[in-house]
Amino acid sequence: MKKFKKALCLTMATIMAVTAVAGCASKAPTTSAATSGSGTQSVAAQKVTFWYYHKGDEGAVLEKTIKAFNASQSKYVVEGFSVPDKQKYLVAMSSNESPDLIELSNQDIVSYNANGMLEDLSAMGSKTKFDFSIFTNSAKTANTVNDTYFALPYATDIIQMFYNKDILTKIGATEPPKTMEELYDMSVKATTLDKTGNIDTLGYPLFPLASARQEGIYGFGGTWVDSATGLKPTATSQGVLDSLNLNVKYRNLYGIDKVQKFVATANTNRYTPKDIFFAGKQLFRFDGPWLAKMIKDNNPSIHYGVTLIPGTKANPELRGDSRYETTSVAIPVGSVQKDGAMALAQYIATDGAKSLLMGLGSLPANKNLYDDKELLASNECFPQFIEALKADKGVQYPKMEESAKYTSLINAALDYVYNGSKTPKAAMDELQKQASTLK
């Protein structure tokens, strides 16, 4: 659900159209007595503007963090603004109305940096003696370009496997699968049809779509890019083909059209009270820790468990492999209060991270929080997810300038496979050819 967006060349007309929105972050005043909900600051306090993309209740969590930062010191006063539209980020950062600090996903970093929009935080952190060792190798990879930090992460997103314990017991299994081969066999046993022959209970984890297209590949050892460089497309890797062949085998067993129909309906009801997992109609589900709260809110009677995504018989060490993404903060080049922005960024990544994560229900990027008892207790599936984080095996999308285009090509190729119009090999051969010219 996070996509790379390559910064576009902005015309003056576009900039003028959004200036009114960007203007809320005007840098004319460098001192302020504004409160931002935290009590009046010293008149000498320097105003720092922070744009974040969360909104509603999640935006309120960010505001609470801002309030805590303001109360923790007297040199800066931060004003937060919820700006969910990232196109407005681009407009503001390309004008003289740039915010001082922005929230972004790690997938934005490459495109923003390629357009010269982000400050070098490695250099700034060196001056402030910031301890970058709090981040794992995965977090470092996600937030650097050529080993230079351009953002500081505070939250991570990974995916692991939820399963319905009652369905598992019904098919005679005593524990969830540790290999993809075991998962397939259990999935076939668990899949049921209604009186009309349509799928009633889904065994194989074909839904959510994004997870089937990522974790369903990674668990087999498949990758979309060369892991050493993060640049060379590898759509024809054996793991990709093995994953798709088993996926197609399941679809053919029950009828491609019937599988497509069931998944399309499931997608319409995703994260609603009619979600197929909440309704007890799905055995295996690759999803994030947020699903635990949604289950509690929608159907707490569901008897479920959480475990690491299976590996394969040939490669059991792949168990737990999944995508790795971060929510981070960065300083635009156009920021006026860079020192204040860095102070806030460091606070969000360290002292302010725990309460922020508990409020958002997110996993930590700061490894010093991995064993925090209060954080672990805040979400019943956090222990399993943090077990996966500790392994530091997250898979990341490529650091290509045209990564968004590659992602689009991947999705199109997989659609051909899933609807039966192309074999996995034919679709991946064509994808590899198309991707070979991307930058």
VEXVEX-547350 format. One record per residue: residue in one letter; x, y, z of N, C-alpha, C, O in turn. Coordinates in steps of 0.1 Angstrom, whole numbers, plus 5000, padded with zeros to 4 digits. Layout:
REM residues N
AXYZXYZXYZXYZ...
REM end
This chain:
REM residues 439
M500849885000500050005000500850135000500350245000K502150115000503050224999503750214985504250114982K503650324977504150314964505150424962505050534967F506250394954507150494950506450594941505650564932K506750724943506250834935507350914930507950994938K507750904917508850984912508351134911507351164906A509251224917508851364917508851414902509651384894L507751484900507551534886508051674885508151754895C508351714873508751854870507551944872506551924864L507552034881506352104885506352244878507352314878T505252274871505052394865504752504875504252474886M504952634871504652744880503152744883502752784894A502352704873500852704875500552604886499652634894T501152484886500852384896501252434910500552424919I502452494910502952544923501952654929501652654941M501452744920500552854925499252794929498652844939A498852684923497552624927497552564941496552564947V498752524946498852464959499452554969499652514980T499852674965500552764974499752794986500352804997A498452804985497652834996497752725007497752755019V497852595002497952485012499352485018499552475030A500352505009501752505014502052625023502852615031G501252725021501452855028501352835043501852915051C500652725048500452715062501752685069501852685081A502852655061504152625066505052735064506352715063S504552855062505452975058506552985068506352975081K507753025063508953035071509253175075510253205081A508353275072508653415076508953435090509953495094P508053385100508453405114509453295118509253175115T510553335124511453235129511353225144512053135150T510553305151510353285165508853285167508053335159S508353225178506953205180506653185194507453135202A505453225198504853195211503753105210502953085219A503653035198502552945196502552825205503652785210T501452775208501352665218501352525212501952435218S500752505200500652375194500152275205500552155204G499252315214498652225223499552195235499252105243S500652265237501652215247501852325257502752315266G501152435257501452545266502352645259503052605250T502252775263502952875257504452855258504952835269Q505252865247506652855247507252995249506653095248S508552995251509353115252509153195239509053135228V509153325240509053405228510253385218510153395206A511353345224512553315216512553175209513453145201A511553095212511452965206511352975191510553055186Q512152895184512152895170511052795164510952685169K510252845155509052765150509552665140510352695131V509152535142509452435133508152375128507252335135T508052355114506852305109507052155105508152125099F506152075108506251925106504951885099503851895104W505151835086504051775079504051625080505151555078Y502951565083502751425084501551375076500651455074Y501551255071500451205063499351135070498351105064H499551105083498551045091497351145093497551265093K496151095095495051175097494151115107494350995111G493051185112492151135121492751095134493551175140D492450985140492950935153494450915152495150945162E494950875141496450855139497150985139498251005145G496551085133497051225133497151275147498051345150A496151245155496151285169497251235177497851295186V497751105173498851045180500151125176500951145185L500251165164501451255160501351385167502451435172E500251445169500051565176500451555191501051645197K500151435197500551415210502051405212502651455222T502751345202504151335202504751475200505751515207I504151555192504651695190504551775203505451845207K503451755210503251825223504251775233504751865240A504551645233505551595242506951655239507751685248F507251665226508551725223508651875227509651915232N507551945224507552085228507752105243508452195248A507152015251507252025265508651985270509052015282S509451905262510651855266511851945265512951925271Q511652065258512652165256512052295254510852305252S512852405254512352535252512852605240512552725237K513752545232514452615221513552615209513652715201Y512752515207511852505195510452485199510152425209V509552535190508152505191507652445178507852515168V507152325178506752255166505252275163504452265172E504952305151503552315146503352195136504052195126G502452115139502151995130501052025121500052085125F501051965109500051975099499851835093500751775088S498551795093498251665086498051695071497151775067V498951635062498951665048498951525041500051475037P497851455039497851325034498251315019498651215014D498051425012498351424998499851454995500251564997K500551354991502051374989502351464977503451514976Q501451484968501651574957501951714963502651794957K501251744974501451874980502851884987503351994988Y503351774991504751774996505651824985506551904986L505451764973506351794961506251934958507352004955V505051994958504852134954505552224964506352314961A505352194977505952274988507452264988508152374989M507952144986509452134987510152194974511352214975S509352214964509852274952509752424952510152484942S509152474962508952624963509752674975510552604981N509452794979510052854991509152835003509352915013E508252745002507252725014507452585019506452525024S508652535019508852395024508652385039509052465046P508052275043508052245057509452215062510352185054D509652215075511052185080511252035081512351985080L510251955084510351815086509151745080508051805081I509351635073508151565067508251415071509251365074E507051365072506951215073506851155060506151205051L507451045058507450975045507750825046508150785057S507450755036507850605036509150595030509650685023N509850485034511250465028511150455013512150485006Q510050425007509950414993509950544986510150554974D509650654994509750794988511150844987511450934979I512050784995513350844997514150854984514750954981V514150744976514950744964514550844954515350924949S513150854952512750954942512951094947513351184939Y512651124960512851254965514351294964514751404961N515151204968516651234968517151244954518051334952A516651174945517051184931516851324925517451364916N515851384931515451524927516051634936515651744935G517051584944517751684953516951754963517151864967M515951674969514951744978515251714993514651785001L516151624996516351585010517751615015518751605008E517851655028519151685034519851555038519251445040D521151565038522051455042521951445058522551535065L521251345063521151335078522351265084522551275096S523151195076524351135082525251245086525851235097A525451345078526251455082525751535094526451575103M524451555093523751635105523851545117524051605128G523651415116523651335128525051325134525251305146S526051335125527451335130527751455139528451445149K527151565135527351685143526651675157527151735167T525451615157524651605169525051475177524451455188K525951395172526351275178525151175179525051105189F524351175169523251075169523750935167524650915159D523150845175523550705175522850625164521750575167F523350615152522750545141522750395144522050315136S523450345153523550195156522250145162522050025163I521250235165519950185170519150115159518150045162F519550135147518850085135519549955131520749935131T518749855126519249735120519749755106519549865101N520349655101520849665087519649695077519749765068S518549625080517349655071516849795072516549855062A516849855084516449995085517450085079517050185073K518650055080519650135073519550125058519550235051T519350015053519249995038518050075033518050135023A516950065041515650135037515750285037515050345030N516650345045516650485047517950555042518150675045T518750485035519950535029520050525014519450445008V520850615008521250604994522750614994523350714999N523350504989524850494989525350515003526350585006D524750445013525150445027524950585034525450595045T524350675028524050805034522550815039521650795030Y522350845051520950855056520350985051520851095052F519150965045518351085041517051085049516151175046A516850995058515650985066515950905079516850825078L515250935090515350855102514050775104513050835104P514150645104512850565106512450565121513250565130Y511150555122510650535136509750415137509550355148A509150375126508250255126508550165114509050215104T508250035116508449945105507249865102506349845110D507149825089506049735085506549605080507449605070I506149495085506549365080505249285080504249325086I505249175073504049085072504448945078505548895075Q503548885085503648745089502348675087501448725081M502248555092501148465089500148455101500448405111F498848495098497748465107497148335103497148305091Y496548265112495848145108494648115117494648155129N493648055112492448025120492647885127492747785120K492747895140493047765147491847665146492147545146D490647705145489547615145489547535131489347415131I489847605120489947545108491047445107491047335102L492147485113493347405113493047275121493447165116T492347285132492047165140491047075132491146955133K490147135125489147065117489746975106489246875103I490947025101491546945090492546845096493246775089G492646835110493546745116494946785118495746705121A495246915117496546965119496747015134495847075139T497846985139498147015153498947145155499047205165E499547185144500347315144500347375130500147295120P500647505129500647565115501847515107502847465113P501847525094502947475086504247555087504247675090K505347485086506647555086507247555072508247625069T506647485062507047495048505847525039504747505043M506247585027505147615018504447485012503347495009E505247375012504647255008503547205017502447165013E503847215030502847185041501647275040500547235041L501947405038500847505037499947465025498747475027Y500447425014499647395002498747275006497547275003D499247175012498447055015497347085025496247045023M497647165035496647205045495647295038494447285041S496047385029495147475022494047395014492947435014V494547295007493547204999492547145008491347135005K493047085019492147025029491147125035489947085038A491547245036490647345043489647415034488647465038T489947415021489047485011487747415010487747295008T486647485011485347425010484547505000484747614997L483547434994482647484984481247494989480847414997D480447584984479047594988478247504979478847434970K476947504980476047414972476147434957475847344949T476547554954476547594939477947564933478147584921G478847514942480247484937481247604938482347594933N480747714943481647824945482447814958481947744967I483547874959484447864971483747934983483248044982D483647864994483047915006484147955017484048055023T485147865018486247895027487547885019487847785012L488447985020489647995012490847935021491047975032G491547835015492647785022493947855019494647905028Y494347855006495647915002495648065004494648125001P496748125008496748265011496848354999497848414996L495748354991495748434979495248584981495348664972F494948604994494348734997494948775011494948685020P495248905013495249015004496149004992497148934993L495749074982496549064969497949104970498849044965A498249214978499649264979500549164986501649144982S499949094996500748995003500948864995502048814995A499948824987500148714978501248744968501948654963R501348864964502348904953503648934959504648944951Q503848944972505148974978505548854987506448774983E504848834998505248735008505048595001505848505004G504048574992503948454985505048424976505248304972I505848524972507048504964508248484973509048394971Y508348574983509548574992509748444999510848395002G508648385004508748255011509348145003509848045009F509348154990509948054981511348094977512048024970G511848204983513148254979513248334966514248374961G512048374961511948454950512248604953511948644964T512748674944513048814945512648884932512748824922W512349014933512049094921513349164917513449214905V514349184926515549244922516749174928516549104938D517949184923519149124928519349184942519449304944S519549094952519649144966520949224968521049304978A521949194961523249254963523249404959523849484965T522549434948522549574943521249644945521149764946G520149564946518849624947518349694934517449774934L519049664923518749734910518449634899517449664891K519149524897518949444886517649354888517549284898P516649364879515449284879515749134879516549094871T514949064887515148914887513848844886513548754894A512948884877511648834876511648684873510648614875T512648634866512748494862513448404872513848294869S513648454884514348374894513548244898512248254897Q514148144901513448014903512448024914511347964913G512748104925511748114936510448174931509348134935V510548274922509348344917508548234909507348224911L509248164900508548064892507947954901506747904899D508647904911508147804920506847844927505847774929S506847974932505748024939504548034930503447994933L504748094918503648114909503047974904501847964902N503947874902503447744897502547684908501547624904L502847694921502047644931500747724932499647664935N500847854931499647934931498647894920497447884922V499147874908498347844896497747704898496647674894K498547614904498047474907496847484916495847414913Y496847564926495647584935494447644927493347594928R494747744919493647804911493047704902491847704900N493847624895493347534885492447424892491547374887L492847394905492147284912490747324915489847234914Y490447454917489047494920488447574909487247614911G489147604899488647684888489047834889488747904899I489847874879490448014879489348114881489448204889D488248104874487148204875486548204889486248314894K486348084895485748084908486748144919486348214928V488048114917489048174926489048324925489048404934Q489048374912489048514909487848584915487948694921K486648524914485448584919485548594934485148694940F485948484941486048484956487048594960486748664970V488148604954489248704958488748844956488948934964A488048864945487548994942486549044952486549154956T485648954956484648984967485349014980485049104987A486348924983487148944995487849084995487949145006N488349124984489049254983488049364985488449464992T486849354981485849454983485549474998485249585003N485649365005485249365020486449375029486349355041R487649395023488849395031488849495043488449605041Y489149445055489149525067487849585071487749695077T486749525066485449565070484949455079485549345080P483749465086483249355094482949225085482949115091K482849245072482649125063483949065058483948975050D485149115063486449055059486348905061485948855071I486948835051486748685051487548625063487048515068F488548685068489248625080488348655092488248565101F487848775094486948805105485748715105485148675116A485248675093484048585092484448435093483448355092G485648405095486048265097486048185084485848065084K486248255073486248195059487648195053487748175041Q488648205061490048205055490948125065491048165077L491748035060492647955069493948035071494248065083F494648065060495948135062495848275056495248305046R496448375063496448515059497748575062498248585073F498448625051499648705053499248845055498648915046D499548905066499149045069499949095080500849035086G499749225084500549295093499949295107498849245109P500649345117500249345131498949415134498249395144W498649515125497349585127496149495126495049535131L496249375120495149285118494649245132493449215133A495549235142495149185155494049275161493049235167K494349405160493349505166492049495158490949505164M492149485145490949475136490049355140488849355140I490749245142490049115147489349145160488149105161K490049205169489449235182488249325181487249315188D488249425171487149525169486049455162484849495164N486249365153485249315144484649175148483449155147N485549085153485048955157486048895167486848805163P486048935179487048885189486848735192487748675199S485748675188485548535191486348445181486448325184I486948505171487748425162488948365169489748445176H489148235168490248165175491448165165491448075156Y492348255167493448265157494848265163494948275175G495848235155497248235159498048315149497548345138V499248345153500248415145501548335145502048295155T502148325133503448255132504248305121503748385113L505448265119506248315108505848255095505348145095I505948335085505648285071506548165068507748175071P505948055063506847935060507947965050507848055041G508947885051509947875041509647755031508447735029T510547685026510347575018511147455024512047475032K510847335019511547215024513047235020513947195028A513347285008514747295004515447415011516647405013N514647515015515247635021514447675033513747775033P514547595044513747635056514247765062513447825070E515447805059515947935065515148055060515348165065L514348035050513548145044512348175053511648275051R512048095063510948115072510948255078512048285084G509948325077509848455083510148575074510048685077D510648535061510948645052509748715048508648655045S509748845047508648925042509149065038510349095040R508249145033508649275029509049355041508749325053Y509849455039510349545050510249685045510849725036E509349765052509149905049509249985062508949935073T509550115061509550195073508750325070508550365059T508250375082507750515082508850595088509250565099S509150705082510350775086510050925085509050975082V511051005090511051145089512251195082513351145084A512151305074513251365066513151515066512151575069I514251575063514351715063514551765048515551735042P513551845043513651895030514851995029515152065038V515451995017516552095015516052235017516852325022G514752265014514252395016513852435030513352545033S514052345040513752375054514652495059515752505056V513952585066514652695072515252655086516352695089Q514452585093514852545107515352405107514752315113K516552385101517052245099517552195113517352075115D518152275121518552225134517352185143517452075149G516352255143515152225150514452095144513952015151A514452085131513851975124514651845128514051745130M516051855129516851745132516551705147516551585150A516451805156516151775170514851695171514751605179L513851735163512551665164512651525158512051435163A513351515146513551385140514251285149513851175150Q515251335156515951245166515051205177515151095182Y514251295182513251265193512251165188511951065196I511751175176510751085171511350945170510650845172A512650935166513350805165513750745178514050625178T513850825188514350775201513350785213512450705215D513450895220512650915232511150915229510350865237G510750965218509350975215508750855208507550845206A509650765204509150645196508150555203507150515196K508450525215507550425222506150465222505250385218S505850575227504450625229503850635215502650615213L504650685205504150705192503750565186502650555180L504550465187504250335182503050265189502250205182M502950285202501850225209500550295205499450225204G500550425202499450495197498950455183497850445180L499950425175499650385161499550235159499050185149G500050155169499950015168501049965158500849865151S502150035157503250005147504449935154504649955166L505249865146506449805151507549895151507549995144P508549875160509649975161510749955151511049845146A511350075147512550075139513750075148514850025144N513650125160514650135170514749995177513849965184K515849925175515949795180516049785195515949685201N516349905201516349905216515049885222514849865234L513949895214512549875218512049735216510949705220Y512849655210512449515206511949435218511049355217D512549455230512249375242511549455252511449415264D511049575248510349655258508949595262508149565253K508849555274507649475279506349555276505349485272E506349685279505149755277504749755262503549745259L505649775253505349775239504949645234503949635227L505649535239505249395235503849365239503049295232A503449415251502149385256501049465250499849435251S501349575242500349655236499649595224498649645220N500249485219499649415207499949275209501149235210E498949185209499149045213499948975202500448865205C500149025190500948955180502349015179503148965170F502649125186503949185185505049085188506049095181P504948995198506148905200506548825188507748815185Q505548775180505948695168506548785157507448755150F505948905156506449005146507849055149508749065140I508149075162509449125166510449015165511649035163E510048885167510848775164511348775150512548755147A510548805141510948815127511848945124512748935117L511549055131512349165130513749145134514749185128K513949065145515249035151516048955141517348965141A515448875132516148805122516748895111517748855104D516149015110516749115101516849065087517849085080K515749005082515748945069514749005059514348945049G514349125062513349195054513749215040514849245037V512749195031512949205017512449345013511349385017Q513149415005512849555001512649564986513349504978Y511749654982511649684968512849754963513549814970P513049754950514349814944514449954946513550034947K515750004947516050144948516350194934517350264931M515350174925515450224912514650354910513650374917E515150444902514450564899513050534893512050604896E512950424885511750384879511050264886510450184880S511250264899510650154907509150144906508650034905A508550264905507050264904506650194891505650124891K507350224881507050154868507250004868506449934863Y508349964875508649824876507449754884507049644881T507049824895505949764903504749744895504049644896S504449844886503249844878503349724868502449654865L504549704862504849594853504649454860504149364854I505149454872505049324880503549294882503149174880N502749394886501349364889500649324876499749234877A500949384865500349344852500649204848499849124844A501949164850502349034847501748924855501348824851L501548964868500948864877499448854874498948744875D498848954870497448944866497248844854496348764854Y498148854845498148754833498248614838497648524833V499148594849499348454854498048414862497548304860Y497548504870496348464878495148444870494248364874N494948514859493748494851493848384841492948354833G495048314841495248204832495648234818495648144809S495848364814496148394800497548374797497948374785K498448364807499848334804500448244815499948244826T501348154810501948064820502948154829503348254824P503248104841504248184849505548204841506048314842K506048104834507348134827507248234816508048324814A506148224808505948324797505748464802506348554797A504948474813504748604819506048664825506248784823M506848584832508048634838509148664828509948754830D509148584817510148614807509848744800510748824798E508548774798508248904792508449014802508949124798L508148994814508449094825509949134826510349244826Q510749024826512149044826512649134815513549214816K512149104803512549174791512149324792512849414789Q510849344797510349484799511149564809511449684807A511549494820512249554831513649584828514349664835S514249514819515749524816516149664812517349694813T515249744807515549884802515349984813515650104810L514749954824514450054834515650104841516650034843K515650224846516750284853516550264868517350314876
REM end
